[in-house]
Amino acid sequence: MTKKIEPSATESPYLRGQGAAAKYAQVSKRCISEWQARGIIPFLKPARKVCLFRKADIDAALGRFEVKAV
């Protein structure tokens, strides 16, 4: 009998909750909350208490704050 290998949570393109998004972006949960309110990062709201973030959207948001070196 072979075991079925489940994909780990790190392989998913989505992060669940502000805490996971903050940890991924290495910022505070308050920062993620501010980004949501200001429309900097889009998020999915599939249920009342569930909020999903795409890793690509967080990477794009962080790219907006990049300062180019001379």
Biopython code that builds the backbone (N, CA, C, O; Angstrom):
import numpy as np
from Bio.PDB.StructureBuilder import StructureBuilder

atoms = [
    (1, "MET", "N", (0.840, -1.181, 0.000)),
    (1, "MET", "CA", (0.000, 0.000, 0.000)),
    (1, "MET", "C", (0.890, 1.251, 0.000)),
    (1, "MET", "O", (1.745, 1.406, 0.871)),
    (2, "THR", "N", (0.691, 2.116, -0.951)),
    (2, "THR", "CA", (1.480, 3.341, -1.037)),
    (2, "THR", "C", (0.754, 4.474, -0.337)),
    (2, "THR", "O", (-0.473, 4.570, -0.371)),
    (3, "LYS", "N", (1.532, 5.318, 0.288)),
    (3, "LYS", "CA", (0.957, 6.479, 0.959)),
    (3, "LYS", "C", (0.752, 7.599, -0.036)),
    (3, "LYS", "O", (1.581, 7.830, -0.916)),
    (4, "LYS", "N", (-0.342, 8.277, 0.112)),
    (4, "LYS", "CA", (-0.612, 9.448, -0.719)),
    (4, "LYS", "C", (0.103, 10.644, -0.097)),
    (4, "LYS", "O", (-0.074, 10.936, 1.086)),
    (5, "ILE", "N", (0.895, 11.319, -0.883)),
    (5, "ILE", "CA", (1.629, 12.477, -0.376)),
    (5, "ILE", "C", (0.782, 13.725, -0.578)),
    (5, "ILE", "O", (0.403, 14.076, -1.695)),
    (6, "GLU", "N", (0.504, 14.373, 0.526)),
    (6, "GLU", "CA", (-0.288, 15.601, 0.494)),
    (6, "GLU", "C", (0.639, 16.788, 0.264)),
    (6, "GLU", "O", (1.733, 16.828, 0.826)),
    (7, "PRO", "N", (0.226, 17.752, -0.546)),
    (7, "PRO", "CA", (1.057, 18.956, -0.705)),
    (7, "PRO", "C", (1.103, 19.730, 0.603)),
    (7, "PRO", "O", (0.094, 19.844, 1.300)),
    (8, "SER", "N", (2.250, 20.249, 0.929)),
    (8, "SER", "CA", (2.377, 21.008, 2.169)),
    (8, "SER", "C", (1.763, 22.394, 2.000)),
    (8, "SER", "O", (1.500, 22.847, 0.886)),
    (9, "ALA", "N", (1.546, 23.040, 3.112)),
    (9, "ALA", "CA", (0.929, 24.371, 3.091)),
    (9, "ALA", "C", (1.825, 25.391, 2.404)),
    (9, "ALA", "O", (1.335, 26.395, 1.888)),
    (10, "THR", "N", (3.128, 25.148, 2.392)),
    (10, "THR", "CA", (4.041, 26.113, 1.782)),
    (10, "THR", "C", (3.978, 26.067, 0.254)),
    (10, "THR", "O", (4.400, 27.016, -0.407)),
    (11, "GLU", "N", (3.462, 24.989, -0.307)),
    (11, "GLU", "CA", (3.368, 24.883, -1.756)),
    (11, "GLU", "C", (2.131, 25.582, -2.312)),
    (11, "GLU", "O", (2.036, 25.800, -3.520)),
    (12, "SER", "N", (1.208, 25.926, -1.465)),
    (12, "SER", "CA", (-0.009, 26.590, -1.899)),
    (12, "SER", "C", (0.299, 28.033, -2.302)),
    (12, "SER", "O", (1.129, 28.689, -1.673)),
    (13, "PRO", "N", (-0.372, 28.530, -3.352)),
    (13, "PRO", "CA", (-0.159, 29.931, -3.724)),
    (13, "PRO", "C", (-0.934, 30.899, -2.818)),
    (13, "PRO", "O", (-0.856, 32.115, -2.998)),
    (14, "TYR", "N", (-1.675, 30.362, -1.851)),
    (14, "TYR", "CA", (-2.499, 31.188, -0.965)),
    (14, "TYR", "C", (-2.012, 31.124, 0.466)),
    (14, "TYR", "O", (-1.441, 30.124, 0.900)),
    (15, "LEU", "N", (-2.243, 32.201, 1.192)),
    (15, "LEU", "CA", (-1.962, 32.283, 2.619)),
    (15, "LEU", "C", (-3.283, 32.569, 3.324)),
    (15, "LEU", "O", (-4.073, 33.389, 2.856)),
    (16, "ARG", "N", (-3.524, 31.899, 4.443)),
    (16, "ARG", "CA", (-4.786, 32.068, 5.155)),
    (16, "ARG", "C", (-4.597, 32.975, 6.358)),
    (16, "ARG", "O", (-3.877, 32.631, 7.295)),
    (17, "GLY", "N", (-5.229, 34.112, 6.334)),
    (17, "GLY", "CA", (-5.228, 35.036, 7.458)),
    (17, "GLY", "C", (-4.118, 36.070, 7.404)),
    (17, "GLY", "O", (-3.115, 35.919, 6.706)),
    (18, "GLN", "N", (-4.343, 37.130, 8.173)),
    (18, "GLN", "CA", (-3.379, 38.220, 8.227)),
    (18, "GLN", "C", (-2.072, 37.788, 8.867)),
    (18, "GLN", "O", (-1.006, 38.279, 8.497)),
    (19, "GLY", "N", (-2.146, 36.872, 9.822)),
    (19, "GLY", "CA", (-0.934, 36.405, 10.494)),
    (19, "GLY", "C", (0.012, 35.707, 9.538)),
    (19, "GLY", "O", (1.216, 35.959, 9.549)),
    (20, "ALA", "N", (-0.539, 34.822, 8.706)),
    (20, "ALA", "CA", (0.287, 34.098, 7.733)),
    (20, "ALA", "C", (0.843, 35.054, 6.685)),
    (20, "ALA", "O", (1.993, 34.920, 6.267)),
    (21, "ALA", "N", (0.030, 36.016, 6.261)),
    (21, "ALA", "CA", (0.482, 36.993, 5.271)),
    (21, "ALA", "C", (1.580, 37.879, 5.857)),
    (21, "ALA", "O", (2.555, 38.199, 5.177)),
    (22, "ALA", "N", (1.418, 38.269, 7.107)),
    (22, "ALA", "CA", (2.425, 39.104, 7.765)),
    (22, "ALA", "C", (3.742, 38.349, 7.930)),
    (22, "ALA", "O", (4.817, 38.915, 7.734)),
    (23, "LYS", "N", (3.651, 37.084, 8.286)),
    (23, "LYS", "CA", (4.858, 36.275, 8.452)),
    (23, "LYS", "C", (5.565, 36.103, 7.108)),
    (23, "LYS", "O", (6.792, 36.184, 7.041)),
    (24, "TYR", "N", (4.809, 35.870, 6.044)),
    (24, "TYR", "CA", (5.385, 35.706, 4.713)),
    (24, "TYR", "C", (6.088, 36.986, 4.252)),
    (24, "TYR", "O", (7.190, 36.934, 3.704)),
    (25, "ALA", "N", (5.442, 38.131, 4.478)),
    (25, "ALA", "CA", (5.992, 39.416, 4.031)),
    (25, "ALA", "C", (6.988, 40.005, 5.022)),
    (25, "ALA", "O", (7.647, 41.000, 4.720)),
    (26, "GLN", "N", (7.105, 39.399, 6.202)),
    (26, "GLN", "CA", (7.983, 39.874, 7.270)),
    (26, "GLN", "C", (7.629, 41.301, 7.705)),
    (26, "GLN", "O", (8.493, 42.157, 7.891)),
    (27, "VAL", "N", (6.324, 41.514, 7.857)),
    (27, "VAL", "CA", (5.804, 42.778, 8.372)),
    (27, "VAL", "C", (4.811, 42.447, 9.483)),
    (27, "VAL", "O", (4.545, 41.273, 9.744)),
    (28, "SER", "N", (4.268, 43.458, 10.131)),
    (28, "SER", "CA", (3.313, 43.227, 11.210)),
    (28, "SER", "C", (1.913, 42.953, 10.648)),
    (28, "SER", "O", (1.615, 43.261, 9.494)),
    (29, "LYS", "N", (1.064, 42.365, 11.501)),
    (29, "LYS", "CA", (-0.327, 42.137, 11.103)),
    (29, "LYS", "C", (-1.040, 43.476, 10.874)),
    (29, "LYS", "O", (-1.928, 43.577, 10.027)),
    (30, "ARG", "N", (-0.651, 44.473, 11.616)),
    (30, "ARG", "CA", (-1.249, 45.796, 11.436)),
    (30, "ARG", "C", (-0.912, 46.369, 10.061)),
    (30, "ARG", "O", (-1.742, 47.032, 9.439)),
    (31, "CYS", "N", (0.299, 46.113, 9.593)),
    (31, "CYS", "CA", (0.715, 46.559, 8.263)),
    (31, "CYS", "C", (-0.157, 45.897, 7.193)),
    (31, "CYS", "O", (-0.616, 46.555, 6.259)),
    (32, "ILE", "N", (-0.377, 44.600, 7.339)),
    (32, "ILE", "CA", (-1.241, 43.885, 6.388)),
    (32, "ILE", "C", (-2.650, 44.462, 6.425)),
    (32, "ILE", "O", (-3.282, 44.644, 5.384)),
    (33, "SER", "N", (-3.141, 44.750, 7.631)),
    (33, "SER", "CA", (-4.472, 45.342, 7.775)),
    (33, "SER", "C", (-4.558, 46.705, 7.080)),
    (33, "SER", "O", (-5.554, 47.013, 6.426)),
    (34, "GLU", "N", (-3.519, 47.508, 7.225)),
    (34, "GLU", "CA", (-3.465, 48.821, 6.568)),
    (34, "GLU", "C", (-3.428, 48.665, 5.053)),
    (34, "GLU", "O", (-4.102, 49.401, 4.333)),
    (35, "TRP", "N", (-2.640, 47.703, 4.568)),
    (35, "TRP", "CA", (-2.565, 47.466, 3.127)),
    (35, "TRP", "C", (-3.922, 47.041, 2.576)),
    (35, "TRP", "O", (-4.294, 47.426, 1.467)),
    (36, "GLN", "N", (-4.659, 46.250, 3.349)),
    (36, "GLN", "CA", (-5.996, 45.838, 2.921)),
    (36, "GLN", "C", (-6.916, 47.062, 2.829)),
    (36, "GLN", "O", (-7.617, 47.249, 1.833)),
    (37, "ALA", "N", (-6.906, 47.878, 3.861)),
    (37, "ALA", "CA", (-7.778, 49.050, 3.912)),
    (37, "ALA", "C", (-7.458, 50.043, 2.802)),
    (37, "ALA", "O", (-8.364, 50.681, 2.264)),
    (38, "ARG", "N", (-6.175, 50.183, 2.451)),
    (38, "ARG", "CA", (-5.760, 51.134, 1.414)),
    (38, "ARG", "C", (-5.804, 50.544, 0.013)),
    (38, "ARG", "O", (-5.540, 51.246, -0.963)),
    (39, "GLY", "N", (-6.135, 49.261, -0.098)),
    (39, "GLY", "CA", (-6.236, 48.631, -1.413)),
    (39, "GLY", "C", (-4.893, 48.291, -2.032)),
    (39, "GLY", "O", (-4.796, 48.137, -3.249)),
    (40, "ILE", "N", (-3.858, 48.171, -1.216)),
    (40, "ILE", "CA", (-2.531, 47.853, -1.739)),
    (40, "ILE", "C", (-2.435, 46.381, -2.101)),
    (40, "ILE", "O", (-1.839, 46.028, -3.118)),
    (41, "ILE", "N", (-3.020, 45.516, -1.273)),
    (41, "ILE", "CA", (-3.030, 44.083, -1.583)),
    (41, "ILE", "C", (-4.472, 43.589, -1.679)),
    (41, "ILE", "O", (-5.277, 43.833, -0.781)),
    (42, "PRO", "N", (-4.791, 42.901, -2.761)),
    (42, "PRO", "CA", (-6.124, 42.305, -2.874)),
    (42, "PRO", "C", (-6.211, 41.054, -2.005)),
    (42, "PRO", "O", (-5.196, 40.428, -1.701)),
    (43, "PHE", "N", (-7.416, 40.700, -1.614)),
    (43, "PHE", "CA", (-7.614, 39.501, -0.812)),
    (43, "PHE", "C", (-8.949, 38.870, -1.175)),
    (43, "PHE", "O", (-9.837, 39.521, -1.726)),
    (44, "LEU", "N", (-9.067, 37.605, -0.858)),
    (44, "LEU", "CA", (-10.296, 36.857, -1.107)),
    (44, "LEU", "C", (-11.007, 36.643, 0.215)),
    (44, "LEU", "O", (-10.367, 36.400, 1.237)),
    (45, "LYS", "N", (-12.320, 36.733, 0.198)),
    (45, "LYS", "CA", (-13.114, 36.551, 1.404)),
    (45, "LYS", "C", (-14.167, 35.476, 1.137)),
    (45, "LYS", "O", (-15.343, 35.794, 0.958)),
    (46, "PRO", "N", (-13.748, 34.181, 1.110)),
    (46, "PRO", "CA", (-14.684, 33.112, 0.763)),
    (46, "PRO", "C", (-15.714, 32.818, 1.854)),
    (46, "PRO", "O", (-16.767, 32.250, 1.565)),
    (47, "ALA", "N", (-15.431, 33.190, 3.084)),
    (47, "ALA", "CA", (-16.365, 32.982, 4.191)),
    (47, "ALA", "C", (-16.217, 34.137, 5.173)),
    (47, "ALA", "O", (-15.305, 34.957, 5.062)),
    (48, "ARG", "N", (-17.113, 34.183, 6.115)),
    (48, "ARG", "CA", (-17.164, 35.312, 7.028)),
    (48, "ARG", "C", (-15.864, 35.504, 7.810)),
    (48, "ARG", "O", (-15.397, 36.631, 7.973)),
    (49, "LYS", "N", (-15.286, 34.415, 8.288)),
    (49, "LYS", "CA", (-14.082, 34.526, 9.118)),
    (49, "LYS", "C", (-12.821, 34.049, 8.412)),
    (49, "LYS", "O", (-11.810, 33.782, 9.061)),
    (50, "VAL", "N", (-12.872, 33.942, 7.097)),
    (50, "VAL", "CA", (-11.718, 33.453, 6.345)),
    (50, "VAL", "C", (-11.267, 34.530, 5.362)),
    (50, "VAL", "O", (-12.072, 35.087, 4.615)),
    (51, "CYS", "N", (-9.981, 34.808, 5.379)),
    (51, "CYS", "CA", (-9.404, 35.790, 4.471)),
    (51, "CYS", "C", (-8.170, 35.146, 3.842)),
    (51, "CYS", "O", (-7.277, 34.681, 4.549)),
    (52, "LEU", "N", (-8.128, 35.122, 2.512)),
    (52, "LEU", "CA", (-7.010, 34.510, 1.800)),
    (52, "LEU", "C", (-6.234, 35.566, 1.022)),
    (52, "LEU", "O", (-6.812, 36.491, 0.452)),
    (53, "PHE", "N", (-4.926, 35.410, 1.011)),
    (53, "PHE", "CA", (-4.036, 36.300, 0.266)),
    (53, "PHE", "C", (-3.233, 35.459, -0.706)),
    (53, "PHE", "O", (-2.812, 34.355, -0.361)),
    (54, "ARG", "N", (-3.011, 35.959, -1.917)),
    (54, "ARG", "CA", (-2.128, 35.291, -2.869)),
    (54, "ARG", "C", (-0.699, 35.742, -2.603)),
    (54, "ARG", "O", (-0.441, 36.927, -2.393)),
    (55, "LYS", "N", (0.222, 34.792, -2.612)),
    (55, "LYS", "CA", (1.635, 35.129, -2.394)),
    (55, "LYS", "C", (2.129, 36.084, -3.469)),
    (55, "LYS", "O", (2.909, 36.992, -3.181)),
    (56, "ALA", "N", (1.682, 35.889, -4.704)),
    (56, "ALA", "CA", (2.111, 36.756, -5.806)),
    (56, "ALA", "C", (1.658, 38.198, -5.584)),
    (56, "ALA", "O", (2.377, 39.135, -5.930)),
    (57, "ASP", "N", (0.464, 38.378, -5.006)),
    (57, "ASP", "CA", (-0.038, 39.731, -4.726)),
    (57, "ASP", "C", (0.795, 40.409, -3.641)),
    (57, "ASP", "O", (1.054, 41.610, -3.705)),
    (58, "ILE", "N", (1.208, 39.631, -2.648)),
    (58, "ILE", "CA", (2.045, 40.196, -1.583)),
    (58, "ILE", "C", (3.415, 40.560, -2.138)),
    (58, "ILE", "O", (3.962, 41.611, -1.803)),
    (59, "ASP", "N", (3.972, 39.697, -2.986)),
    (59, "ASP", "CA", (5.260, 39.999, -3.616)),
    (59, "ASP", "C", (5.167, 41.268, -4.462)),
    (59, "ASP", "O", (6.080, 42.093, -4.452)),
    (60, "ALA", "N", (4.068, 41.420, -5.188)),
    (60, "ALA", "CA", (3.874, 42.615, -6.018)),
    (60, "ALA", "C", (3.753, 43.864, -5.148)),
    (60, "ALA", "O", (4.280, 44.920, -5.498)),
    (61, "ALA", "N", (3.061, 43.747, -4.017)),
    (61, "ALA", "CA", (2.916, 44.890, -3.113)),
    (61, "ALA", "C", (4.270, 45.286, -2.535)),
    (61, "ALA", "O", (4.581, 46.472, -2.429)),
    (62, "LEU", "N", (5.069, 44.298, -2.165)),
    (62, "LEU", "CA", (6.401, 44.605, -1.644)),
    (62, "LEU", "C", (7.273, 45.242, -2.723)),
    (62, "LEU", "O", (8.105, 46.098, -2.422)),
    (63, "GLY", "N", (7.087, 44.836, -3.964)),
    (63, "GLY", "CA", (7.840, 45.415, -5.075)),
    (63, "GLY", "C", (7.525, 46.887, -5.297)),
    (63, "GLY", "O", (8.367, 47.642, -5.784)),
    (64, "ARG", "N", (6.310, 47.292, -4.939)),
    (64, "ARG", "CA", (5.934, 48.703, -5.090)),
    (64, "ARG", "C", (6.731, 49.601, -4.163)),
    (64, "ARG", "O", (6.903, 50.787, -4.443)),
    (65, "PHE", "N", (7.222, 49.042, -3.052)),
    (65, "PHE", "CA", (7.945, 49.833, -2.073)),
    (65, "PHE", "C", (9.460, 49.737, -2.257)),
    (65, "PHE", "O", (10.220, 50.275, -1.451)),
    (66, "GLU", "N", (9.890, 49.064, -3.297)),
    (66, "GLU", "CA", (11.330, 48.903, -3.549)),
    (66, "GLU", "C", (11.936, 50.225, -4.000)),
    (66, "GLU", "O", (11.387, 50.922, -4.854)),
    (67, "VAL", "N", (13.069, 50.548, -3.412)),
    (67, "VAL", "CA", (13.799, 51.762, -3.771)),
    (67, "VAL", "C", (14.995, 51.332, -4.604)),
    (67, "VAL", "O", (15.833, 50.559, -4.140)),
    (68, "LYS", "N", (15.078, 51.826, -5.824)),
    (68, "LYS", "CA", (16.162, 51.456, -6.729)),
    (68, "LYS", "C", (17.455, 52.121, -6.316)),
    (68, "LYS", "O", (17.469, 53.298, -5.954)),
    (69, "ALA", "N", (18.541, 51.372, -6.369)),
    (69, "ALA", "CA", (19.865, 51.919, -6.061)),
    (69, "ALA", "C", (20.392, 52.673, -7.275)),
    (69, "ALA", "O", (20.047, 52.356, -8.413)),
    (70, "VAL", "N", (21.214, 53.651, -7.028)),
    (70, "VAL", "CA", (21.770, 54.465, -8.107)),
    (70, "VAL", "C", (22.934, 53.779, -8.743)),
    (70, "VAL", "O", (23.533, 54.315, -9.674)),
]
sb = StructureBuilder()
sb.init_structure("model")
sb.init_model(0)
sb.init_chain("A")
sb.init_seg("    ")
for serial, (resi, resn, name, xyz) in enumerate(atoms, 1):
    if name == "N":
        sb.init_residue(resn, " ", resi, " ")
    sb.init_atom(name, np.array(xyz, "f"), 0.0, 1.0, " ", f" {name:<3s}", serial, name[0])
structure = sb.get_structure()
